[in-house]
Amino acid sequence: MITIKVRKKNGEYLDFCSRGHAGYAESGHDIVCAAVSALIVNTVNSLETFTDDKFTAEEHDGYVSLRFQGSLSDRGKLLMDSLLLGLTEIEHSYKNRYLTVKVKEV
């Protein structure tokens, strides 16, 4: 299962972490894992390309972490909101069997 954790403070994104593998199918054939990966990679690339927002990213097999340095711009917030929308749609489509998204206000 993939577990996504997002922390916010006063509605502002602090960080994002994705861990695990979906387990929907064998590696290379797992459409859930591919969809989640595509959304995350596109969001990171879009944050870098279309905003001046500062963040650090870490990635290795089955793990992606973003830590935001300061408040996100309106574009950055929209990109993160869009990422969460896509991820929660996948989560609901597969009835929470392969993906869990948790947003926590700290």
TAKAPE-V663530 format. One record per pair of residues at least 4 apart in sequence whose ideal C-beta (glycine too) atoms are under 8 Angstrom apart, sorted by the first residue. I is the first residue (numbers start at 1). J is the second residue. If there is no record, write none. Layout:
i:I j:J
i:I j:J
//
This chain:
i:1 j:20
i:1 j:21
i:1 j:22
i:1 j:23
i:1 j:97
i:1 j:98
i:1 j:99
i:1 j:100
i:2 j:18
i:2 j:19
i:2 j:20
i:2 j:21
i:2 j:22
i:2 j:32
i:2 j:33
i:2 j:36
i:2 j:98
i:2 j:99
i:2 j:100
i:3 j:18
i:3 j:19
i:3 j:20
i:3 j:99
i:3 j:100
i:3 j:102
i:4 j:16
i:4 j:17
i:4 j:18
i:4 j:36
i:4 j:87
i:4 j:99
i:4 j:100
i:4 j:101
i:4 j:102
i:5 j:16
i:5 j:17
i:5 j:102
i:5 j:104
i:6 j:13
i:6 j:15
i:6 j:16
i:6 j:17
i:6 j:80
i:6 j:84
i:6 j:101
i:6 j:102
i:6 j:103
i:6 j:104
i:7 j:13
i:7 j:14
i:7 j:15
i:7 j:103
i:7 j:104
i:7 j:105
i:7 j:106
i:8 j:12
i:8 j:13
i:8 j:14
i:8 j:103
i:8 j:104
i:8 j:105
i:8 j:106
i:9 j:14
i:9 j:105
i:9 j:106
i:11 j:105
i:12 j:71
i:12 j:72
i:13 j:68
i:13 j:72
i:13 j:76
i:13 j:77
i:13 j:80
i:14 j:67
i:14 j:68
i:14 j:106
i:15 j:65
i:15 j:66
i:15 j:67
i:15 j:68
i:16 j:64
i:16 j:65
i:16 j:66
i:16 j:80
i:16 j:83
i:17 j:63
i:17 j:64
i:17 j:65
i:17 j:66
i:18 j:36
i:18 j:40
i:18 j:63
i:18 j:64
i:18 j:65
i:19 j:62
i:19 j:63
i:20 j:62
i:21 j:27
i:21 j:30
i:21 j:33
i:21 j:62
i:22 j:30
i:22 j:32
i:22 j:33
i:22 j:36
i:22 j:98
i:22 j:99
i:23 j:30
i:23 j:98
i:24 j:30
i:24 j:31
i:24 j:32
i:24 j:33
i:24 j:94
i:24 j:98
i:25 j:29
i:25 j:30
i:25 j:31
i:25 j:32
i:26 j:30
i:27 j:33
i:30 j:34
i:31 j:35
i:32 j:36
i:32 j:90
i:32 j:94
i:32 j:98
i:32 j:99
i:33 j:37
i:34 j:38
i:35 j:39
i:35 j:86
i:35 j:90
i:36 j:40
i:36 j:87
i:36 j:90
i:36 j:99
i:37 j:41
i:38 j:42
i:39 j:43
i:39 j:83
i:39 j:86
i:39 j:87
i:39 j:90
i:40 j:44
i:40 j:64
i:40 j:83
i:41 j:45
i:42 j:46
i:43 j:47
i:43 j:79
i:43 j:80
i:43 j:82
i:43 j:83
i:44 j:48
i:44 j:57
i:44 j:64
i:44 j:66
i:45 j:49
i:46 j:50
i:46 j:51
i:46 j:79
i:47 j:51
i:47 j:53
i:47 j:55
i:47 j:76
i:47 j:79
i:50 j:75
i:50 j:79
i:51 j:72
i:51 j:73
i:51 j:75
i:51 j:76
i:51 j:79
i:52 j:73
i:53 j:68
i:53 j:70
i:53 j:72
i:53 j:73
i:53 j:75
i:53 j:76
i:54 j:68
i:54 j:69
i:54 j:70
i:55 j:66
i:55 j:67
i:55 j:68
i:55 j:69
i:56 j:66
i:56 j:67
i:56 j:69
i:57 j:64
i:57 j:65
i:57 j:66
i:58 j:63
i:58 j:64
i:58 j:65
i:59 j:63
i:59 j:64
i:59 j:65
i:68 j:72
i:68 j:76
i:72 j:76
i:72 j:77
i:72 j:80
i:73 j:77
i:74 j:78
i:75 j:79
i:76 j:80
i:77 j:81
i:78 j:82
i:79 j:83
i:80 j:84
i:81 j:85
i:82 j:86
i:83 j:87
i:84 j:88
i:84 j:101
i:84 j:103
i:85 j:89
i:86 j:90
i:87 j:91
i:87 j:99
i:87 j:101
i:88 j:92
i:88 j:101
i:89 j:93
i:90 j:94
i:90 j:99
i:91 j:96
i:91 j:99
i:91 j:100
i:91 j:101
i:92 j:96
i:94 j:98
i:94 j:99
i:96 j:100
//
